[in-house]
């Protein structure tokens, strides 16, 4: 049997980033904060529907909360925080498209066709 306790120096990945214990703790703390934020935003979204604040406002506010959750996921969990260039343009276009869809939903709800209802 061979001894597996000492790694072969040639098999160690020299390109892998080495983190200090403090850097690792900071990353874990950041991920826990993001998890907590996503959990709170989910509870806020549920509260909009539980307290019946009006269907039009429930839809708009829930979509805004979902946008905030998507932003947190993209920026921190998918590591796009430090990215530049083309990815930013795609994210901006996605945000603009989402805002237009929210506006269209809001206008469609408050400007109904006579003789129809929601």
C-alpha positions as CSV (number, residue, x, y, z in Angstrom):
1,X,0.0,0.0,0.0
2,X,1.2,3.5,-0.8
3,X,1.0,6.4,1.7
4,X,-1.6,8.9,0.5
5,X,-1.0,11.4,3.3
6,X,1.7,13.5,1.4
7,X,0.6,14.8,-2.0
8,X,2.8,14.5,-5.0
9,X,4.3,17.9,-5.7
10,X,3.7,17.4,-9.4
11,X,0.0,16.8,-8.9
12,X,-0.7,20.0,-7.0
13,X,-2.6,22.6,-9.0
14,X,-0.4,25.6,-9.1
15,X,-3.1,27.8,-10.7
16,X,-5.6,27.3,-8.0
17,X,-5.9,30.4,-5.8
18,X,-4.7,30.0,-2.3
19,X,-6.8,31.7,0.3
20,X,-5.7,32.6,3.8
21,X,-8.1,31.6,6.6
22,X,-9.3,35.3,6.9
23,X,-10.0,35.5,3.2
24,X,-11.9,32.2,3.4
25,X,-13.9,33.4,6.4
26,X,-14.8,36.6,4.5
27,X,-16.0,34.6,1.5
28,X,-18.2,32.4,3.8
29,X,-19.5,35.5,5.6
30,X,-20.4,37.1,2.2
31,X,-22.2,34.0,1.0
32,X,-24.2,33.8,4.3
33,X,-25.2,37.4,3.9
34,X,-26.4,36.9,0.4
35,X,-28.3,33.8,1.5
36,X,-29.9,35.8,4.3
37,X,-30.8,38.6,1.9
38,X,-32.4,36.2,-0.6
39,X,-34.4,34.6,2.3
40,X,-35.6,38.0,3.5
41,X,-36.6,39.0,0.0
42,X,-38.5,35.8,-0.5
43,X,-40.4,36.5,2.8
44,X,-41.1,40.0,1.6
45,X,-42.4,38.7,-1.7
46,X,-44.7,36.2,0.2
47,X,-45.9,39.1,2.5
48,X,-47.1,41.0,-0.6
49,X,-49.4,38.2,-1.4
50,X,-50.4,37.3,2.1
51,X,-51.5,40.8,3.1
52,X,-53.6,41.4,-0.1
53,X,-52.4,44.9,-1.0
54,X,-54.1,44.8,-4.4
55,X,-53.3,42.6,-7.3
56,X,-51.7,45.2,-9.5
57,X,-49.3,46.3,-6.8
58,X,-48.7,42.7,-5.7
59,X,-47.5,41.9,-9.2
60,X,-45.3,45.0,-9.6
61,X,-43.7,44.7,-6.1
62,X,-43.2,40.9,-6.5
63,X,-41.4,41.5,-9.9
64,X,-39.2,44.2,-8.3
65,X,-38.3,41.8,-5.5
66,X,-37.6,39.1,-8.1
67,X,-35.3,41.6,-9.9
68,X,-33.4,42.3,-6.8
69,X,-33.0,38.6,-6.1
70,X,-31.8,38.0,-9.7
71,X,-29.3,40.9,-9.3
72,X,-27.9,39.3,-6.1
73,X,-27.6,35.9,-7.8
74,X,-25.9,37.3,-10.8
75,X,-23.5,39.6,-9.1
76,X,-22.3,37.5,-6.2
77,X,-23.3,33.8,-6.6
78,X,-22.4,33.7,-10.3
79,X,-19.3,35.8,-9.8
80,X,-20.1,38.5,-12.3
81,X,-19.1,41.2,-9.8
82,X,-15.7,41.7,-11.3
83,X,-16.6,41.1,-14.9
84,X,-16.5,43.8,-17.5
85,X,-16.9,44.3,-21.2
86,X,-19.7,42.6,-23.1
87,X,-21.3,40.9,-20.1
88,X,-22.3,44.3,-18.7
89,X,-24.1,45.2,-21.9
90,X,-26.1,41.9,-21.8
91,X,-27.0,42.5,-18.1
92,X,-28.0,46.1,-18.8
93,X,-30.2,45.0,-21.8
94,X,-31.8,42.3,-19.6
95,X,-32.5,44.8,-16.9
96,X,-34.1,47.2,-19.4
97,X,-36.2,44.4,-21.0
98,X,-37.4,43.4,-17.5
99,X,-38.3,47.0,-16.6
100,X,-40.3,47.3,-19.9
101,X,-42.1,44.1,-19.1
102,X,-43.0,45.3,-15.6
103,X,-44.2,48.6,-17.1
104,X,-46.3,46.8,-19.7
105,X,-47.8,44.5,-17.0
106,X,-48.6,47.5,-14.8
107,X,-50.2,49.5,-17.7
108,X,-52.2,46.4,-18.8
109,X,-53.6,45.9,-15.3
110,X,-54.6,49.5,-14.7
111,X,-55.8,50.3,-18.2
112,X,-58.3,47.6,-18.8
113,X,-60.5,47.2,-21.9
114,X,-64.1,48.2,-21.2
115,X,-66.2,45.2,-20.5
116,X,-63.3,43.0,-19.3
117,X,-62.1,42.4,-15.8
118,X,-59.2,40.7,-14.0
